[in-house]
Amino acid sequence: MSGDTGKLRNIGPKSAARLRQVGLRSAADLAATGAVAAFMKVKRAGFKPGLNLLYALEGALLDCHWHDVPEARRQQLLAEVEAASAALPAARGRPEAGPVTVAYCRDDDTATGDDDDRS
């Protein structure tokens, strides 16, 4: 396994970008971290990864399609994620943070389409 995370089996551009955002830039980074810890890093960063990402990460480590990750291993991964999630600090009544986004606002004239200054 070598190269950046965008070249790994099962890892598309969006997943590779999320992995880079949490500091996992290479196949070696993923191998050293493991599928569960990588999944939890993405989750703690505010993204809402589905279990397919977990299985895709494991498949990348095993160099197989994520569908081919054995059911027993999937159940083990799920149990590890549940245990790791339970160990996270409580959100204290606040919803889990989402990814940071930037919103651009227009002034009222631009928003309504009244660009010219006619009276």
Biopython code that builds the backbone (N, CA, C, O; Angstrom):
import numpy as np
from Bio.PDB.StructureBuilder import StructureBuilder

atoms = [
    (1, "MET", "N", (0.843, -1.160, 0.000)),
    (1, "MET", "CA", (0.000, 0.000, 0.000)),
    (1, "MET", "C", (0.894, 1.231, 0.000)),
    (1, "MET", "O", (1.747, 1.380, 0.875)),
    (2, "SER", "N", (0.707, 2.098, -0.961)),
    (2, "SER", "CA", (1.531, 3.304, -1.010)),
    (2, "SER", "C", (0.745, 4.429, -1.634)),
    (2, "SER", "O", (-0.339, 4.215, -2.176)),
    (3, "GLY", "N", (1.292, 5.631, -1.558)),
    (3, "GLY", "CA", (0.665, 6.778, -2.189)),
    (3, "GLY", "C", (-0.290, 7.503, -1.269)),
    (3, "GLY", "O", (-0.428, 7.178, -0.090)),
    (4, "ASP", "N", (-0.962, 8.522, -1.861)),
    (4, "ASP", "CA", (-1.881, 9.302, -1.052)),
    (4, "ASP", "C", (-3.219, 8.590, -0.929)),
    (4, "ASP", "O", (-3.503, 7.649, -1.670)),
    (5, "THR", "N", (-4.035, 9.044, 0.007)),
    (5, "THR", "CA", (-5.301, 8.379, 0.295)),
    (5, "THR", "C", (-6.254, 8.416, -0.883)),
    (5, "THR", "O", (-7.123, 7.551, -0.990)),
    (6, "GLY", "N", (-6.119, 9.390, -1.770)),
    (6, "GLY", "CA", (-6.978, 9.476, -2.946)),
    (6, "GLY", "C", (-6.740, 8.361, -3.949)),
    (6, "GLY", "O", (-7.560, 8.150, -4.843)),
    (7, "LYS", "N", (-5.638, 7.649, -3.816)),
    (7, "LYS", "CA", (-5.311, 6.560, -4.738)),
    (7, "LYS", "C", (-5.665, 5.186, -4.168)),
    (7, "LYS", "O", (-5.472, 4.168, -4.833)),
    (8, "LEU", "N", (-6.177, 5.156, -2.951)),
    (8, "LEU", "CA", (-6.502, 3.888, -2.311)),
    (8, "LEU", "C", (-7.795, 3.299, -2.864)),
    (8, "LEU", "O", (-8.700, 4.026, -3.274)),
    (9, "ARG", "N", (-7.863, 2.012, -2.867)),
    (9, "ARG", "CA", (-9.066, 1.300, -3.277)),
    (9, "ARG", "C", (-10.212, 1.695, -2.348)),
    (9, "ARG", "O", (-10.020, 1.798, -1.136)),
    (10, "ASN", "N", (-11.379, 1.913, -2.895)),
    (10, "ASN", "CA", (-12.615, 2.260, -2.171)),
    (10, "ASN", "C", (-12.697, 3.719, -1.730)),
    (10, "ASN", "O", (-13.752, 4.153, -1.267)),
    (11, "ILE", "N", (-11.632, 4.476, -1.857)),
    (11, "ILE", "CA", (-11.617, 5.840, -1.329)),
    (11, "ILE", "C", (-11.773, 6.831, -2.482)),
    (11, "ILE", "O", (-10.870, 7.009, -3.299)),
    (12, "GLY", "N", (-12.935, 7.464, -2.523)),
    (12, "GLY", "CA", (-13.221, 8.453, -3.563)),
    (12, "GLY", "C", (-12.697, 9.817, -3.171)),
    (12, "GLY", "O", (-12.115, 9.981, -2.098)),
    (13, "PRO", "N", (-12.900, 10.796, -4.038)),
    (13, "PRO", "CA", (-12.368, 12.142, -3.792)),
    (13, "PRO", "C", (-12.898, 12.786, -2.509)),
    (13, "PRO", "O", (-12.143, 13.434, -1.785)),
    (14, "LYS", "N", (-14.173, 12.613, -2.227)),
    (14, "LYS", "CA", (-14.761, 13.232, -1.032)),
    (14, "LYS", "C", (-14.182, 12.604, 0.237)),
    (14, "LYS", "O", (-13.812, 13.312, 1.173)),
    (15, "SER", "N", (-14.107, 11.293, 0.263)),
    (15, "SER", "CA", (-13.537, 10.613, 1.435)),
    (15, "SER", "C", (-12.058, 10.945, 1.583)),
    (15, "SER", "O", (-11.582, 11.151, 2.700)),
    (16, "ALA", "N", (-11.332, 10.999, 0.484)),
    (16, "ALA", "CA", (-9.907, 11.343, 0.536)),
    (16, "ALA", "C", (-9.722, 12.751, 1.091)),
    (16, "ALA", "O", (-8.801, 12.996, 1.871)),
    (17, "ALA", "N", (-10.596, 13.679, 0.692)),
    (17, "ALA", "CA", (-10.506, 15.054, 1.192)),
    (17, "ALA", "C", (-10.755, 15.094, 2.696)),
    (17, "ALA", "O", (-10.058, 15.802, 3.423)),
    (18, "ARG", "N", (-11.736, 14.343, 3.160)),
    (18, "ARG", "CA", (-12.016, 14.305, 4.599)),
    (18, "ARG", "C", (-10.852, 13.692, 5.363)),
    (18, "ARG", "O", (-10.488, 14.168, 6.438)),
    (19, "LEU", "N", (-10.273, 12.646, 4.811)),
    (19, "LEU", "CA", (-9.118, 12.026, 5.469)),
    (19, "LEU", "C", (-7.955, 13.013, 5.547)),
    (19, "LEU", "O", (-7.286, 13.106, 6.576)),
    (20, "ARG", "N", (-7.713, 13.754, 4.457)),
    (20, "ARG", "CA", (-6.643, 14.758, 4.477)),
    (20, "ARG", "C", (-6.927, 15.823, 5.533)),
    (20, "ARG", "O", (-6.013, 16.281, 6.219)),
    (21, "GLN", "N", (-8.192, 16.213, 5.662)),
    (21, "GLN", "CA", (-8.545, 17.262, 6.625)),
    (21, "GLN", "C", (-8.281, 16.828, 8.069)),
    (21, "GLN", "O", (-8.069, 17.671, 8.940)),
    (22, "VAL", "N", (-8.294, 15.536, 8.321)),
    (22, "VAL", "CA", (-8.019, 15.056, 9.685)),
    (22, "VAL", "C", (-6.583, 14.562, 9.831)),
    (22, "VAL", "O", (-6.247, 13.905, 10.816)),
    (23, "GLY", "N", (-5.733, 14.878, 8.846)),
    (23, "GLY", "CA", (-4.311, 14.580, 8.955)),
    (23, "GLY", "C", (-3.875, 13.243, 8.393)),
    (23, "GLY", "O", (-2.718, 12.857, 8.561)),
    (24, "LEU", "N", (-4.767, 12.526, 7.730)),
    (24, "LEU", "CA", (-4.411, 11.236, 7.128)),
    (24, "LEU", "C", (-4.211, 11.459, 5.634)),
    (24, "LEU", "O", (-5.161, 11.426, 4.852)),
    (25, "ARG", "N", (-2.959, 11.687, 5.255)),
    (25, "ARG", "CA", (-2.650, 12.084, 3.886)),
    (25, "ARG", "C", (-2.103, 10.956, 3.029)),
    (25, "ARG", "O", (-2.035, 11.087, 1.807)),
    (26, "SER", "N", (-1.716, 9.855, 3.647)),
    (26, "SER", "CA", (-1.102, 8.779, 2.870)),
    (26, "SER", "C", (-1.638, 7.429, 3.305)),
    (26, "SER", "O", (-2.279, 7.292, 4.347)),
    (27, "ALA", "N", (-1.358, 6.440, 2.476)),
    (27, "ALA", "CA", (-1.734, 5.070, 2.803)),
    (27, "ALA", "C", (-1.037, 4.637, 4.088)),
    (27, "ALA", "O", (-1.612, 3.910, 4.899)),
    (28, "ALA", "N", (0.197, 5.085, 4.268)),
    (28, "ALA", "CA", (0.944, 4.743, 5.487)),
    (28, "ALA", "C", (0.271, 5.351, 6.720)),
    (28, "ALA", "O", (0.212, 4.717, 7.773)),
    (29, "ASP", "N", (-0.237, 6.585, 6.587)),
    (29, "ASP", "CA", (-0.967, 7.212, 7.695)),
    (29, "ASP", "C", (-2.189, 6.376, 8.068)),
    (29, "ASP", "O", (-2.452, 6.135, 9.246)),
    (30, "LEU", "N", (-2.932, 5.938, 7.050)),
    (30, "LEU", "CA", (-4.123, 5.128, 7.295)),
    (30, "LEU", "C", (-3.751, 3.794, 7.935)),
    (30, "LEU", "O", (-4.407, 3.350, 8.877)),
    (31, "ALA", "N", (-2.714, 3.166, 7.431)),
    (31, "ALA", "CA", (-2.286, 1.874, 7.980)),
    (31, "ALA", "C", (-1.857, 2.013, 9.442)),
    (31, "ALA", "O", (-2.160, 1.152, 10.267)),
    (32, "ALA", "N", (-1.159, 3.091, 9.753)),
    (32, "ALA", "CA", (-0.698, 3.301, 11.127)),
    (32, "ALA", "C", (-1.856, 3.630, 12.064)),
    (32, "ALA", "O", (-1.801, 3.324, 13.255)),
    (33, "THR", "N", (-2.892, 4.245, 11.532)),
    (33, "THR", "CA", (-4.036, 4.672, 12.341)),
    (33, "THR", "C", (-5.065, 3.571, 12.501)),
    (33, "THR", "O", (-5.598, 3.364, 13.590)),
    (34, "GLY", "N", (-5.346, 2.860, 11.408)),
    (34, "GLY", "CA", (-6.373, 1.823, 11.428)),
    (34, "GLY", "C", (-7.723, 2.375, 11.017)),
    (34, "GLY", "O", (-7.972, 3.577, 11.111)),
    (35, "ALA", "N", (-8.589, 1.491, 10.564)),
    (35, "ALA", "CA", (-9.885, 1.896, 10.029)),
    (35, "ALA", "C", (-10.763, 2.568, 11.077)),
    (35, "ALA", "O", (-11.372, 3.603, 10.803)),
    (36, "VAL", "N", (-10.835, 1.993, 12.273)),
    (36, "VAL", "CA", (-11.729, 2.534, 13.304)),
    (36, "VAL", "C", (-11.257, 3.907, 13.764)),
    (36, "VAL", "O", (-12.058, 4.837, 13.852)),
    (37, "ALA", "N", (-9.980, 4.044, 14.054)),
    (37, "ALA", "CA", (-9.461, 5.333, 14.512)),
    (37, "ALA", "C", (-9.588, 6.391, 13.421)),
    (37, "ALA", "O", (-9.885, 7.547, 13.720)),
    (38, "ALA", "N", (-9.373, 6.019, 12.170)),
    (38, "ALA", "CA", (-9.533, 6.962, 11.062)),
    (38, "ALA", "C", (-10.991, 7.405, 10.953)),
    (38, "ALA", "O", (-11.274, 8.592, 10.788)),
    (39, "PHE", "N", (-11.909, 6.454, 11.044)),
    (39, "PHE", "CA", (-13.339, 6.756, 11.003)),
    (39, "PHE", "C", (-13.707, 7.712, 12.138)),
    (39, "PHE", "O", (-14.452, 8.669, 11.930)),
    (40, "MET", "N", (-13.187, 7.454, 13.330)),
    (40, "MET", "CA", (-13.497, 8.306, 14.485)),
    (40, "MET", "C", (-12.897, 9.701, 14.333)),
    (40, "MET", "O", (-13.496, 10.676, 14.786)),
    (41, "LYS", "N", (-11.729, 9.815, 13.707)),
    (41, "LYS", "CA", (-11.153, 11.138, 13.448)),
    (41, "LYS", "C", (-12.075, 11.942, 12.548)),
    (41, "LYS", "O", (-12.307, 13.128, 12.785)),
    (42, "VAL", "N", (-12.606, 11.290, 11.503)),
    (42, "VAL", "CA", (-13.525, 11.966, 10.586)),
    (42, "VAL", "C", (-14.787, 12.384, 11.342)),
    (42, "VAL", "O", (-15.289, 13.493, 11.159)),
    (43, "LYS", "N", (-15.284, 11.503, 12.176)),
    (43, "LYS", "CA", (-16.493, 11.789, 12.954)),
    (43, "LYS", "C", (-16.258, 12.942, 13.927)),
    (43, "LYS", "O", (-17.083, 13.849, 14.026)),
    (44, "ARG", "N", (-15.132, 12.909, 14.647)),
    (44, "ARG", "CA", (-14.822, 13.968, 15.611)),
    (44, "ARG", "C", (-14.587, 15.314, 14.926)),
    (44, "ARG", "O", (-14.731, 16.363, 15.554)),
    (45, "ALA", "N", (-14.228, 15.287, 13.657)),
    (45, "ALA", "CA", (-14.009, 16.530, 12.918)),
    (45, "ALA", "C", (-15.328, 17.210, 12.557)),
    (45, "ALA", "O", (-15.334, 18.320, 12.025)),
    (46, "GLY", "N", (-16.445, 16.540, 12.847)),
    (46, "GLY", "CA", (-17.740, 17.164, 12.585)),
    (46, "GLY", "C", (-18.472, 16.621, 11.382)),
    (46, "GLY", "O", (-19.609, 17.011, 11.117)),
    (47, "PHE", "N", (-17.840, 15.730, 10.655)),
    (47, "PHE", "CA", (-18.519, 15.106, 9.526)),
    (47, "PHE", "C", (-19.431, 14.007, 10.070)),
    (47, "PHE", "O", (-19.288, 13.591, 11.220)),
    (48, "LYS", "N", (-20.336, 13.554, 9.272)),
    (48, "LYS", "CA", (-21.246, 12.483, 9.683)),
    (48, "LYS", "C", (-21.039, 11.283, 8.757)),
    (48, "LYS", "O", (-21.863, 11.008, 7.884)),
    (49, "PRO", "N", (-19.930, 10.580, 8.960)),
    (49, "PRO", "CA", (-19.624, 9.455, 8.067)),
    (49, "PRO", "C", (-20.576, 8.287, 8.281)),
    (49, "PRO", "O", (-20.985, 7.995, 9.405)),
    (50, "GLY", "N", (-20.916, 7.633, 7.192)),
    (50, "GLY", "CA", (-21.725, 6.435, 7.275)),
    (50, "GLY", "C", (-20.836, 5.217, 7.449)),
    (50, "GLY", "O", (-19.614, 5.294, 7.317)),
    (51, "LEU", "N", (-21.464, 4.102, 7.744)),
    (51, "LEU", "CA", (-20.692, 2.874, 7.950)),
    (51, "LEU", "C", (-19.978, 2.434, 6.681)),
    (51, "LEU", "O", (-18.981, 1.715, 6.755)),
    (52, "ASN", "N", (-20.470, 2.852, 5.517)),
    (52, "ASN", "CA", (-19.768, 2.499, 4.278)),
    (52, "ASN", "C", (-18.346, 3.040, 4.285)),
    (52, "ASN", "O", (-17.444, 2.399, 3.744)),
    (53, "LEU", "N", (-18.125, 4.211, 4.889)),
    (53, "LEU", "CA", (-16.753, 4.735, 4.979)),
    (53, "LEU", "C", (-15.905, 3.811, 5.840)),
    (53, "LEU", "O", (-14.760, 3.514, 5.501)),
    (54, "LEU", "N", (-16.463, 3.362, 6.943)),
    (54, "LEU", "CA", (-15.728, 2.443, 7.816)),
    (54, "LEU", "C", (-15.313, 1.192, 7.053)),
    (54, "LEU", "O", (-14.161, 0.765, 7.127)),
    (55, "TYR", "N", (-16.251, 0.609, 6.324)),
    (55, "TYR", "CA", (-15.960, -0.611, 5.574)),
    (55, "TYR", "C", (-15.017, -0.323, 4.409)),
    (55, "TYR", "O", (-14.188, -1.162, 4.056)),
    (56, "ALA", "N", (-15.142, 0.862, 3.810)),
    (56, "ALA", "CA", (-14.237, 1.244, 2.721)),
    (56, "ALA", "C", (-12.807, 1.385, 3.236)),
    (56, "ALA", "O", (-11.857, 0.976, 2.568)),
    (57, "LEU", "N", (-12.660, 1.965, 4.426)),
    (57, "LEU", "CA", (-11.329, 2.107, 5.013)),
    (57, "LEU", "C", (-10.712, 0.742, 5.297)),
    (57, "LEU", "O", (-9.535, 0.511, 5.021)),
    (58, "GLU", "N", (-11.517, -0.155, 5.851)),
    (58, "GLU", "CA", (-11.020, -1.501, 6.126)),
    (58, "GLU", "C", (-10.664, -2.219, 4.828)),
    (58, "GLU", "O", (-9.640, -2.898, 4.748)),
    (59, "GLY", "N", (-11.512, -2.066, 3.810)),
    (59, "GLY", "CA", (-11.220, -2.667, 2.507)),
    (59, "GLY", "C", (-9.942, -2.104, 1.907)),
    (59, "GLY", "O", (-9.168, -2.837, 1.291)),
    (60, "ALA", "N", (-9.716, -0.805, 2.084)),
    (60, "ALA", "CA", (-8.483, -0.194, 1.586)),
    (60, "ALA", "C", (-7.273, -0.815, 2.272)),
    (60, "ALA", "O", (-6.255, -1.085, 1.633)),
    (61, "LEU", "N", (-7.393, -1.039, 3.575)),
    (61, "LEU", "CA", (-6.285, -1.649, 4.317)),
    (61, "LEU", "C", (-6.058, -3.101, 3.905)),
    (61, "LEU", "O", (-4.924, -3.579, 3.889)),
    (62, "LEU", "N", (-7.147, -3.802, 3.573)),
    (62, "LEU", "CA", (-7.036, -5.203, 3.159)),
    (62, "LEU", "C", (-6.830, -5.363, 1.660)),
    (62, "LEU", "O", (-6.628, -6.472, 1.166)),
    (63, "ASP", "N", (-6.881, -4.240, 0.935)),
    (63, "ASP", "CA", (-6.799, -4.215, -0.527)),
    (63, "ASP", "C", (-7.876, -5.102, -1.162)),
    (63, "ASP", "O", (-7.603, -5.928, -2.033)),
    (64, "CYS", "N", (-9.112, -4.896, -0.688)),
    (64, "CYS", "CA", (-10.245, -5.596, -1.276)),
    (64, "CYS", "C", (-11.415, -4.621, -1.387)),
    (64, "CYS", "O", (-11.417, -3.572, -0.744)),
    (65, "HIS", "N", (-12.398, -4.967, -2.196)),
    (65, "HIS", "CA", (-13.598, -4.146, -2.313)),
    (65, "HIS", "C", (-14.301, -4.146, -0.964)),
    (65, "HIS", "O", (-14.291, -5.157, -0.262)),
    (66, "TRP", "N", (-14.907, -3.030, -0.595)),
    (66, "TRP", "CA", (-15.520, -2.950, 0.733)),
    (66, "TRP", "C", (-16.643, -3.955, 0.919)),
    (66, "TRP", "O", (-16.930, -4.350, 2.049)),
    (67, "HIS", "N", (-17.289, -4.380, -0.167)),
    (67, "HIS", "CA", (-18.321, -5.421, -0.059)),
    (67, "HIS", "C", (-17.725, -6.753, 0.387)),
    (67, "HIS", "O", (-18.425, -7.590, 0.958)),
    (68, "ASP", "N", (-16.440, -6.947, 0.128)),
    (68, "ASP", "CA", (-15.781, -8.215, 0.437)),
    (68, "ASP", "C", (-15.216, -8.293, 1.856)),
    (68, "ASP", "O", (-14.633, -9.309, 2.234)),
    (69, "VAL", "N", (-15.385, -7.232, 2.637)),
    (69, "VAL", "CA", (-14.969, -7.298, 4.037)),
    (69, "VAL", "C", (-15.921, -8.290, 4.710)),
    (69, "VAL", "O", (-17.137, -8.099, 4.668)),
    (70, "PRO", "N", (-15.388, -9.337, 5.324)),
    (70, "PRO", "CA", (-16.242, -10.378, 5.910)),
    (70, "PRO", "C", (-17.220, -9.824, 6.954)),
    (70, "PRO", "O", (-16.906, -8.884, 7.684)),
    (71, "GLU", "N", (-18.398, -10.425, 7.005)),
    (71, "GLU", "CA", (-19.443, -9.966, 7.935)),
    (71, "GLU", "C", (-18.958, -9.981, 9.385)),
    (71, "GLU", "O", (-19.272, -9.068, 10.149)),
    (72, "ALA", "N", (-18.210, -10.987, 9.762)),
    (72, "ALA", "CA", (-17.695, -11.050, 11.139)),
    (72, "ALA", "C", (-16.791, -9.849, 11.427)),
    (72, "ALA", "O", (-16.846, -9.276, 12.515)),
    (73, "ARG", "N", (-15.972, -9.477, 10.468)),
    (73, "ARG", "CA", (-15.089, -8.319, 10.639)),
    (73, "ARG", "C", (-15.907, -7.033, 10.688)),
    (73, "ARG", "O", (-15.596, -6.130, 11.464)),
    (74, "ARG", "N", (-16.954, -6.944, 9.863)),
    (74, "ARG", "CA", (-17.824, -5.753, 9.891)),
    (74, "ARG", "C", (-18.438, -5.584, 11.275)),
    (74, "ARG", "O", (-18.484, -4.476, 11.809)),
    (75, "GLN", "N", (-18.909, -6.686, 11.852)),
    (75, "GLN", "CA", (-19.512, -6.622, 13.179)),
    (75, "GLN", "C", (-18.488, -6.196, 14.228)),
    (75, "GLN", "O", (-18.803, -5.435, 15.143)),
    (76, "GLN", "N", (-17.264, -6.691, 14.086)),
    (76, "GLN", "CA", (-16.191, -6.303, 15.006)),
    (76, "GLN", "C", (-15.884, -4.813, 14.874)),
    (76, "GLN", "O", (-15.729, -4.119, 15.879)),
    (77, "LEU", "N", (-15.795, -4.319, 13.635)),
    (77, "LEU", "CA", (-15.544, -2.899, 13.400)),
    (77, "LEU", "C", (-16.658, -2.052, 14.007)),
    (77, "LEU", "O", (-16.394, -1.041, 14.657)),
    (78, "LEU", "N", (-17.899, -2.468, 13.793)),
    (78, "LEU", "CA", (-19.041, -1.741, 14.325)),
    (78, "LEU", "C", (-18.990, -1.685, 15.853)),
    (78, "LEU", "O", (-19.249, -0.636, 16.444)),
    (79, "ALA", "N", (-18.662, -2.793, 16.485)),
    (79, "ALA", "CA", (-18.551, -2.824, 17.944)),
    (79, "ALA", "C", (-17.446, -1.881, 18.427)),
    (79, "ALA", "O", (-17.607, -1.201, 19.440)),
    (80, "GLU", "N", (-16.338, -1.843, 17.707)),
    (80, "GLU", "CA", (-15.234, -0.954, 18.078)),
    (80, "GLU", "C", (-15.642, 0.508, 17.925)),
    (80, "GLU", "O", (-15.290, 1.339, 18.763)),
    (81, "VAL", "N", (-16.380, 0.829, 16.864)),
    (81, "VAL", "CA", (-16.845, 2.208, 16.667)),
    (81, "VAL", "C", (-17.832, 2.587, 17.765)),
    (81, "VAL", "O", (-17.767, 3.698, 18.293)),
    (82, "GLU", "N", (-18.742, 1.683, 18.116)),
    (82, "GLU", "CA", (-19.703, 1.972, 19.180)),
    (82, "GLU", "C", (-18.991, 2.211, 20.508)),
    (82, "GLU", "O", (-19.358, 3.116, 21.257)),
    (83, "ALA", "N", (-17.979, 1.407, 20.799)),
    (83, "ALA", "CA", (-17.223, 1.590, 22.037)),
    (83, "ALA", "C", (-16.470, 2.920, 22.014)),
    (83, "ALA", "O", (-16.436, 3.630, 23.019)),
    (84, "ALA", "N", (-15.872, 3.257, 20.886)),
    (84, "ALA", "CA", (-15.141, 4.522, 20.769)),
    (84, "ALA", "C", (-16.097, 5.709, 20.846)),
    (84, "ALA", "O", (-15.755, 6.741, 21.423)),
    (85, "SER", "N", (-17.283, 5.573, 20.273)),
    (85, "SER", "CA", (-18.278, 6.655, 20.316)),
    (85, "SER", "C", (-18.777, 6.867, 21.734)),
    (85, "SER", "O", (-18.995, 8.004, 22.152)),
    (86, "ALA", "N", (-18.959, 5.789, 22.474)),
    (86, "ALA", "CA", (-19.425, 5.895, 23.851)),
    (86, "ALA", "C", (-18.389, 6.593, 24.727)),
    (86, "ALA", "O", (-18.740, 7.210, 25.732)),
    (87, "ALA", "N", (-17.137, 6.499, 24.357)),
    (87, "ALA", "CA", (-16.064, 7.122, 25.132)),
    (87, "ALA", "C", (-15.916, 8.607, 24.838)),
    (87, "ALA", "O", (-15.196, 9.308, 25.549)),
    (88, "LEU", "N", (-16.592, 9.099, 23.790)),
    (88, "LEU", "CA", (-16.508, 10.526, 23.468)),
    (88, "LEU", "C", (-17.225, 11.337, 24.537)),
    (88, "LEU", "O", (-18.218, 10.871, 25.095)),
    (89, "PRO", "N", (-16.744, 12.544, 24.835)),
    (89, "PRO", "CA", (-17.439, 13.376, 25.818)),
    (89, "PRO", "C", (-18.834, 13.745, 25.318)),
    (89, "PRO", "O", (-19.054, 13.892, 24.115)),
    (90, "ALA", "N", (-19.764, 13.891, 26.244)),
    (90, "ALA", "CA", (-21.140, 14.259, 25.893)),
    (90, "ALA", "C", (-21.164, 15.658, 25.305)),
    (90, "ALA", "O", (-20.334, 16.502, 25.642)),
    (91, "ALA", "N", (-22.120, 15.892, 24.426)),
    (91, "ALA", "CA", (-22.232, 17.181, 23.743)),
    (91, "ALA", "C", (-22.908, 18.237, 24.607)),
    (91, "ALA", "O", (-23.074, 19.372, 24.160)),
    (92, "ARG", "N", (-23.300, 17.900, 25.825)),
    (92, "ARG", "CA", (-23.927, 18.835, 26.767)),
    (92, "ARG", "C", (-25.158, 19.511, 26.171)),
    (92, "ARG", "O", (-25.311, 20.729, 26.263)),
    (93, "GLY", "N", (-26.019, 18.729, 25.570)),
    (93, "GLY", "CA", (-27.268, 19.257, 25.043)),
    (93, "GLY", "C", (-27.166, 19.954, 23.706)),
    (93, "GLY", "O", (-28.174, 20.388, 23.149)),
    (94, "ARG", "N", (-25.970, 20.064, 23.194)),
    (94, "ARG", "CA", (-25.789, 20.717, 21.894)),
    (94, "ARG", "C", (-25.707, 19.652, 20.826)),
    (94, "ARG", "O", (-25.210, 18.554, 21.077)),
    (95, "PRO", "N", (-26.190, 19.965, 19.636)),
    (95, "PRO", "CA", (-26.044, 18.995, 18.549)),
    (95, "PRO", "C", (-24.577, 18.856, 18.168)),
    (95, "PRO", "O", (-23.774, 19.763, 18.388)),
    (96, "GLU", "N", (-24.239, 17.700, 17.591)),
    (96, "GLU", "CA", (-22.877, 17.464, 17.139)),
    (96, "GLU", "C", (-22.510, 18.513, 16.097)),
    (96, "GLU", "O", (-23.318, 18.842, 15.228)),
    (97, "ALA", "N", (-21.310, 19.027, 16.182)),
    (97, "ALA", "CA", (-20.870, 20.076, 15.258)),
    (97, "ALA", "C", (-20.793, 19.539, 13.838)),
    (97, "ALA", "O", (-20.441, 18.380, 13.616)),
    (98, "GLY", "N", (-21.118, 20.377, 12.900)),
    (98, "GLY", "CA", (-20.999, 20.019, 11.489)),
    (98, "GLY", "C", (-19.728, 20.598, 10.918)),
    (98, "GLY", "O", (-19.020, 21.345, 11.594)),
    (99, "PRO", "N", (-19.434, 20.259, 9.678)),
    (99, "PRO", "CA", (-18.240, 20.820, 9.046)),
    (99, "PRO", "C", (-18.357, 22.338, 8.918)),
    (99, "PRO", "O", (-19.458, 22.876, 8.793)),
    (100, "VAL", "N", (-17.258, 22.996, 8.949)),
    (100, "VAL", "CA", (-17.240, 24.447, 8.822)),
    (100, "VAL", "C", (-17.532, 24.821, 7.379)),
    (100, "VAL", "O", (-16.910, 24.304, 6.452)),
    (101, "THR", "N", (-18.486, 25.726, 7.202)),
    (101, "THR", "CA", (-18.821, 26.215, 5.867)),
    (101, "THR", "C", (-18.818, 27.729, 5.895)),
    (101, "THR", "O", (-18.926, 28.338, 6.959)),
    (102, "VAL", "N", (-18.697, 28.330, 4.736)),
    (102, "VAL", "CA", (-18.704, 29.773, 4.619)),
    (102, "VAL", "C", (-19.925, 30.164, 3.803)),
    (102, "VAL", "O", (-20.148, 29.637, 2.713)),
    (103, "ALA", "N", (-20.709, 31.085, 4.329)),
    (103, "ALA", "CA", (-21.898, 31.558, 3.619)),
    (103, "ALA", "C", (-21.606, 32.961, 3.093)),
    (103, "ALA", "O", (-21.023, 33.789, 3.793)),
    (104, "TYR", "N", (-22.009, 33.210, 1.882)),
    (104, "TYR", "CA", (-21.838, 34.520, 1.286)),
    (104, "TYR", "C", (-23.205, 35.176, 1.189)),
    (104, "TYR", "O", (-24.152, 34.573, 0.683)),
    (105, "CYS", "N", (-23.311, 36.399, 1.668)),
    (105, "CYS", "CA", (-24.577, 37.124, 1.635)),
    (105, "CYS", "C", (-24.489, 38.241, 0.604)),
    (105, "CYS", "O", (-23.438, 38.845, 0.390)),
    (106, "ARG", "N", (-25.620, 38.487, -0.017)),
    (106, "ARG", "CA", (-25.704, 39.603, -0.956)),
    (106, "ARG", "C", (-26.542, 40.692, -0.326)),
    (106, "ARG", "O", (-27.377, 40.423, 0.537)),
    (107, "ASP", "N", (-26.319, 41.938, -0.762)),
    (107, "ASP", "CA", (-27.180, 42.994, -0.243)),
    (107, "ASP", "C", (-28.570, 42.843, -0.855)),
    (107, "ASP", "O", (-28.745, 42.093, -1.815)),
    (108, "ASP", "N", (-29.541, 43.537, -0.317)),
    (108, "ASP", "CA", (-30.939, 43.366, -0.733)),
    (108, "ASP", "C", (-31.161, 43.622, -2.213)),
    (108, "ASP", "O", (-31.935, 42.904, -2.846)),
    (109, "ASP", "N", (-30.501, 44.629, -2.785)),
    (109, "ASP", "CA", (-30.702, 44.926, -4.200)),
    (109, "ASP", "C", (-30.252, 43.763, -5.068)),
    (109, "ASP", "O", (-30.940, 43.407, -6.025)),
    (110, "THR", "N", (-29.136, 43.178, -4.758)),
    (110, "THR", "CA", (-28.623, 42.069, -5.559)),
    (110, "THR", "C", (-29.511, 40.839, -5.393)),
    (110, "THR", "O", (-29.762, 40.110, -6.352)),
    (111, "ALA", "N", (-29.979, 40.619, -4.180)),
    (111, "ALA", "CA", (-30.787, 39.434, -3.913)),
    (111, "ALA", "C", (-32.124, 39.491, -4.652)),
    (111, "ALA", "O", (-32.656, 38.452, -5.042)),
    (112, "THR", "N", (-32.671, 40.689, -4.847)),
    (112, "THR", "CA", (-33.968, 40.795, -5.531)),
    (112, "THR", "C", (-33.826, 41.009, -7.022)),
    (112, "THR", "O", (-34.814, 40.965, -7.755)),
    (113, "GLY", "N", (-32.619, 41.238, -7.473)),
    (113, "GLY", "CA", (-32.407, 41.448, -8.900)),
    (113, "GLY", "C", (-32.489, 42.911, -9.308)),
    (113, "GLY", "O", (-32.387, 43.219, -10.496)),
    (114, "ASP", "N", (-32.672, 43.828, -8.347)),
    (114, "ASP", "CA", (-32.734, 45.263, -8.643)),
    (114, "ASP", "C", (-31.342, 45.834, -8.605)),
    (114, "ASP", "O", (-30.934, 46.435, -7.611)),
    (115, "ASP", "N", (-30.611, 45.647, -9.685)),
    (115, "ASP", "CA", (-29.225, 46.095, -9.712)),
    (115, "ASP", "C", (-29.092, 47.560, -10.067)),
    (115, "ASP", "O", (-28.143, 48.212, -9.634)),
    (116, "ASP", "N", (-30.032, 48.098, -10.852)),
    (116, "ASP", "CA", (-29.837, 49.469, -11.286)),
    (116, "ASP", "C", (-30.474, 50.440, -10.306)),
    (116, "ASP", "O", (-31.337, 50.078, -9.507)),
    (117, "ASP", "N", (-30.026, 51.669, -10.393)),
    (117, "ASP", "CA", (-30.445, 52.695, -9.447)),
    (117, "ASP", "C", (-31.596, 53.542, -9.997)),
    (117, "ASP", "O", (-31.715, 54.711, -9.630)),
    (118, "ARG", "N", (-32.430, 52.995, -10.850)),
    (118, "ARG", "CA", (-33.539, 53.780, -11.389)),
    (118, "ARG", "C", (-34.548, 54.077, -10.298)),
    (118, "ARG", "O", (-34.789, 53.252, -9.417)),
    (119, "SER", "N", (-35.146, 55.283, -10.363)),
    (119, "SER", "CA", (-36.167, 55.658, -9.378)),
    (119, "SER", "C", (-37.541, 55.608, -9.982)),
    (119, "SER", "O", (-38.526, 55.892, -9.301)),
]
sb = StructureBuilder()
sb.init_structure("model")
sb.init_model(0)
sb.init_chain("A")
sb.init_seg("    ")
for serial, (resi, resn, name, xyz) in enumerate(atoms, 1):
    if name == "N":
        sb.init_residue(resn, " ", resi, " ")
    sb.init_atom(name, np.array(xyz, "f"), 0.0, 1.0, " ", f" {name:<3s}", serial, name[0])
structure = sb.get_structure()
